[in-house]
Amino acid sequence: MSLPARGFVVFLLSAQVVQGQDDWGVTYSSTEICAVKGSTVEIRCSYTYPSTWRGKVNTVEKIFWFTKQNDGEPVDLTTDSEYAGRVEHLCENNICTLRIKDLIESDSAEYRFRIITHYDKFFGEPGVTLSVTDLQLKVSRAYSGQAELKCQTSCRATDNPYIWYKNGEELRTGISYSGLVNFGSADIYSCALNGQENHRSPSVYAPKPPSVSVSLSAEIEEGSSVTLTCSSDANPAANYTWYKNETSYSSILNEEPQLVFSSMQASDSGQYFCSAENKLGRRTSEKFFIDVKYNSHMMMNITRLVLVVLVVLVVLVLVPLLLVFLWMRKKNASISTTEANEPIETVEMHQTRGRLTWMKQKSNRPISPLCDLTDLSSETLGAAMSLPVRGFVVFLLSTQVVQGQDDWGVTYSSTEICAVKGSTVEMRCTYTYPFKVWFTIVKKTFWFTKKEDGEPVDLKTDSEYAGRVEDLCENNTCTLRIRNLRESDSAEYKFRIIIQKGGSYIGSPGVTLSVTDLQLKVSRAYSDQAELKCQTSCHVPNNTPYIWYKNGEELWTGISYSGLVNFGSADIYSCALNGQENHRSPSVYAPKLRSVSVSPSAEIEVGSSVTLTCSSDANPAAKYTWYKDETSYSSILNEEHQFVFSSINSSDSGEYFCTAENELGRKTSENVFIDVKYAPKLPFVSVSPSAEREEGSSVTLTCSSDANPAANYTWYKDETSYSSILNEEHQFVFSSINSSDSGEYFCTAENELGRKTSENVFIDVKYAPKLPFVSVSPSAEREEGSSVTLTCSSDANPAANYTWYKDETSYSSILNEEPQLVFSSTQASDSGQYFCTAENKLGRRTSEKLFIEVKYKSPMIMNITRLVLLVLVLVPLLLVCLWMRKKKKAVSSTTEANELIETAELDPCPVYENVSDLNMVSAEQTEEPGEQEDLV
């Protein structure tokens, strides 16, 4: 979360934390806060406390924030001198806010809240951890004239815009935390967060011109300790390198800020300078001359020491020589007494055309060669030799090797030769063979590297060397010359001798030839300069000139194999050895993008394998990086020359581009668009307007589906057979919707790769009640006492509320508020005109009036009704009387005969002839109650 308040930015982890017990509690709005140095931060909490304490009212006496404790007691932050003038404590309604302005890194701490009441105290733990960090501008990569900068902080990233500054002026504002900028040696860049313009990052810039200081300002004598210090203002910090007496930077003395001489020598005199270098550039100091004076006392001591050493050497050499001389005189005297006729063995040395031959003779036998060595002159002396022949250069290891047995011998002038590709090389040897007879003749000599069926193959007959080989022999000295050397010529070359009288000999081991290419290496690169080194695996003699070329033209010639050059994105550099101008090194240059290719090139469908290939012509070889849909280069997809989708998804559609980069520069390809084809996704149906839809309004149904190629849409209603098509557009429009349009709608989305059907969406059309209809049940004539039901019905949405009225139009007298009006027993007074209303929030409609007439019943009908009722009452009575009489007779027949019983019989069930008689009896019974009592 970002809390902007008066231009400050704070990043919060907004997980609330509640600490509490027994009604005590502190709730912090955040557990962790990360803020930029110099900004303002707010820490907020709410608190609770027990309002009563053991039956007594409890009140808050003090509340404060703290980070430290003194003797176990928290220290109020407002009294801490480190926060003086920077802290505000605001509290209202149990919510407290701590505001700290102008944050410094030492403000990083855990902040806790303290409550002190009249009876107790409490603080919320754990508190809020504040981390204060500085905004940093990092140089992630730099190359020819450009640098990739990243504005970073340890705080969690936000969408807050970044402001970029160049030389103190605002350059641009954007949400990207990184950017590619053009960088000059004098440019200064910085960044800030939006709203934090006064708290910019430290600036980054190339080194300023270095200064050199010397620890001894007085005269420097031999043996003294001297320290040279190189210093330069730079960010990122500079790396330092020390040099002496040169500008080619080929001889590095030291790669530290200080160059220390623990004991100066006279040879240390000279001009010294240093370079300061970071990713953004390189600057060189002025030269500083060191003049080491001879130490007179030291020279006296050295002179004395030398004299002593010379005397000792003379004694050690002369004494042994004197002893040898005396011994030889004594031996010569003894030899002179030898008999005159004894055979004498002599050794003679002959020199012919530079050849030295030692011959021995015993008696009168022919002289035979003992050893044959070719005088290779002073050119063969030393560890290495250069043989210039018609503009070529070959480097030889000049250790002479002699192979021989039984007077056979081959002497190679070199055991190893390293030559530059395209040049010419010479291999030389001398040979000897046994002089068995005076007329022994050498039949054939040749050089070879291969054998066929065990026999060496003459190099002159080898097709690989056709037109490039010469074999020159004279006076037992043979030279093999190979022109236009190839790397395949690297091999071991041996010499073979074949004599006429039979016999042959091979000088083994032979001469190992290594053919190598001249290489131009980029040792370091920065801003718009590069340090190049012209190298070969061969040993190059000192003072061999190098020729440097820029864009095909000769740039300079010098003995240094390295050089610092200004490098543009289109520049091409190469080098060659002097005399080898036709055999230049491969050129070095910044990447030149050729193309971005996509495989397969046909239509791409979801799930298929797709390969993007970035190709570039560059030396040194380019490194590739893939990006998508952006120009900030902040999101790297891949760092290979190929970017492979093993199973591509629809989300992979978009524009891709690659960069090719080496030490000399960076190039960005054109964008290539990847269009992934796929069947429609599940369609989504939206309804507009989304609010309640009333009859007569305009309603639009929209069907949308993610598909490539775009889907074709079809609309259906209330069916799954897809037989009735409503519309074949992605929108289905009701310009004036009707109640009959209510129902479930769905759509299909279809392209050549598939078809998908949406979920159903229900359209509920709201409308006012239609004209109500009134029905009567029963529908026959209605007489008094009958049951009658009136029903009011109307089509409405939402459902209507019904109200019944009678004989009026003022609607003042409501009979009922239900759909039905029920008369359980109608009366004549119920006759009249009835009507109903149907009403919802959209309107009200009144039915037609319905006349209800209730008929009176006739007298005959009344009498018949009474008679029926009487019969229904008397029949059960009659049956009861008959049963009682039968039972009484049965009781009297069993009575004893002698018992006198006085009875007065009263017929319990008299039979009346008509109803009038029944009425008379009833009257008599009413008038003579005493008689009835007597009878009983």
Secondary structure as GFF3:
##gff-version 3
##sequence-region A 1 936
A	DSSP	beta_strand	10	13	.	.	.	ID=ss1
A	DSSP	beta_strand	17	21	.	.	.	ID=ss2
A	DSSP	beta_strand	24	28	.	.	.	ID=ss3
A	DSSP	beta_strand	32	36	.	.	.	ID=ss4
A	DSSP	beta_strand	41	48	.	.	.	ID=ss5
A	DSSP	beta_strand	52	53	.	.	.	ID=ss6
A	DSSP	beta_strand	56	57	.	.	.	ID=ss7
A	DSSP	beta_strand	60	66	.	.	.	ID=ss8
A	DSSP	beta_strand	69	70	.	.	.	ID=ss9
A	DSSP	beta_strand	73	74	.	.	.	ID=ss10
A	DSSP	three_ten_helix	77	79	.	.	.	ID=ss11
A	DSSP	three_ten_helix	81	83	.	.	.	ID=ss12
A	DSSP	beta_strand	87	92	.	.	.	ID=ss13
A	DSSP	beta_strand	95	100	.	.	.	ID=ss14
A	DSSP	three_ten_helix	105	107	.	.	.	ID=ss15
A	DSSP	beta_strand	109	117	.	.	.	ID=ss16
A	DSSP	beta_strand	121	123	.	.	.	ID=ss17
A	DSSP	beta_strand	128	133	.	.	.	ID=ss18
A	DSSP	beta_strand	136	143	.	.	.	ID=ss19
A	DSSP	beta_strand	146	152	.	.	.	ID=ss20
A	DSSP	beta_strand	162	166	.	.	.	ID=ss21
A	DSSP	beta_strand	169	174	.	.	.	ID=ss22
A	DSSP	beta_strand	178	182	.	.	.	ID=ss23
A	DSSP	beta_strand	188	193	.	.	.	ID=ss24
A	DSSP	beta_strand	204	205	.	.	.	ID=ss25
A	DSSP	beta_strand	211	214	.	.	.	ID=ss26
A	DSSP	beta_strand	220	221	.	.	.	ID=ss27
A	DSSP	beta_strand	226	231	.	.	.	ID=ss28
A	DSSP	beta_strand	239	244	.	.	.	ID=ss29
A	DSSP	beta_strand	258	261	.	.	.	ID=ss30
A	DSSP	three_ten_helix	266	268	.	.	.	ID=ss31
A	DSSP	beta_strand	270	278	.	.	.	ID=ss32
A	DSSP	beta_strand	281	284	.	.	.	ID=ss33
A	DSSP	beta_strand	288	290	.	.	.	ID=ss34
A	DSSP	beta_strand	292	293	.	.	.	ID=ss35
A	DSSP	alpha_helix	296	335	.	.	.	ID=ss36
A	DSSP	beta_strand	345	352	.	.	.	ID=ss37
A	DSSP	beta_strand	355	362	.	.	.	ID=ss38
A	DSSP	beta_strand	368	374	.	.	.	ID=ss39
A	DSSP	three_ten_helix	378	380	.	.	.	ID=ss40
A	DSSP	beta_strand	384	386	.	.	.	ID=ss41
A	DSSP	beta_strand	394	397	.	.	.	ID=ss42
A	DSSP	beta_strand	401	405	.	.	.	ID=ss43
A	DSSP	beta_strand	408	412	.	.	.	ID=ss44
A	DSSP	beta_strand	416	420	.	.	.	ID=ss45
A	DSSP	beta_strand	425	432	.	.	.	ID=ss46
A	DSSP	beta_strand	442	448	.	.	.	ID=ss47
A	DSSP	beta_strand	451	452	.	.	.	ID=ss48
A	DSSP	beta_strand	455	456	.	.	.	ID=ss49
A	DSSP	three_ten_helix	459	461	.	.	.	ID=ss50
A	DSSP	three_ten_helix	463	465	.	.	.	ID=ss51
A	DSSP	beta_strand	469	474	.	.	.	ID=ss52
A	DSSP	beta_strand	477	482	.	.	.	ID=ss53
A	DSSP	three_ten_helix	487	489	.	.	.	ID=ss54
A	DSSP	beta_strand	491	499	.	.	.	ID=ss55
A	DSSP	beta_strand	504	516	.	.	.	ID=ss56
A	DSSP	beta_strand	519	526	.	.	.	ID=ss57
A	DSSP	beta_strand	529	535	.	.	.	ID=ss58
A	DSSP	beta_strand	546	550	.	.	.	ID=ss59
A	DSSP	beta_strand	553	558	.	.	.	ID=ss60
A	DSSP	beta_strand	562	566	.	.	.	ID=ss61
A	DSSP	beta_strand	572	577	.	.	.	ID=ss62
A	DSSP	beta_strand	588	599	.	.	.	ID=ss63
A	DSSP	beta_strand	604	605	.	.	.	ID=ss64
A	DSSP	beta_strand	610	619	.	.	.	ID=ss65
A	DSSP	beta_strand	623	628	.	.	.	ID=ss66
A	DSSP	beta_strand	642	645	.	.	.	ID=ss67
A	DSSP	three_ten_helix	650	652	.	.	.	ID=ss68
A	DSSP	beta_strand	654	662	.	.	.	ID=ss69
A	DSSP	beta_strand	665	668	.	.	.	ID=ss70
A	DSSP	beta_strand	672	674	.	.	.	ID=ss71
A	DSSP	beta_strand	676	677	.	.	.	ID=ss72
A	DSSP	beta_strand	684	688	.	.	.	ID=ss73
A	DSSP	beta_strand	693	694	.	.	.	ID=ss74
A	DSSP	beta_strand	699	704	.	.	.	ID=ss75
A	DSSP	beta_strand	712	717	.	.	.	ID=ss76
A	DSSP	beta_strand	731	734	.	.	.	ID=ss77
A	DSSP	three_ten_helix	739	741	.	.	.	ID=ss78
A	DSSP	beta_strand	743	751	.	.	.	ID=ss79
A	DSSP	beta_strand	754	757	.	.	.	ID=ss80
A	DSSP	beta_strand	761	763	.	.	.	ID=ss81
A	DSSP	beta_strand	765	766	.	.	.	ID=ss82
A	DSSP	beta_strand	773	777	.	.	.	ID=ss83
A	DSSP	beta_strand	782	783	.	.	.	ID=ss84
A	DSSP	beta_strand	788	793	.	.	.	ID=ss85
A	DSSP	beta_strand	801	806	.	.	.	ID=ss86
A	DSSP	beta_strand	820	823	.	.	.	ID=ss87
A	DSSP	three_ten_helix	828	830	.	.	.	ID=ss88
A	DSSP	beta_strand	832	840	.	.	.	ID=ss89
A	DSSP	beta_strand	843	846	.	.	.	ID=ss90
A	DSSP	beta_strand	850	852	.	.	.	ID=ss91
A	DSSP	beta_strand	854	855	.	.	.	ID=ss92
A	DSSP	alpha_helix	859	892	.	.	.	ID=ss93
A	DSSP	alpha_helix	915	927	.	.	.	ID=ss94
A	DSSP	alpha_helix	929	935	.	.	.	ID=ss95
###
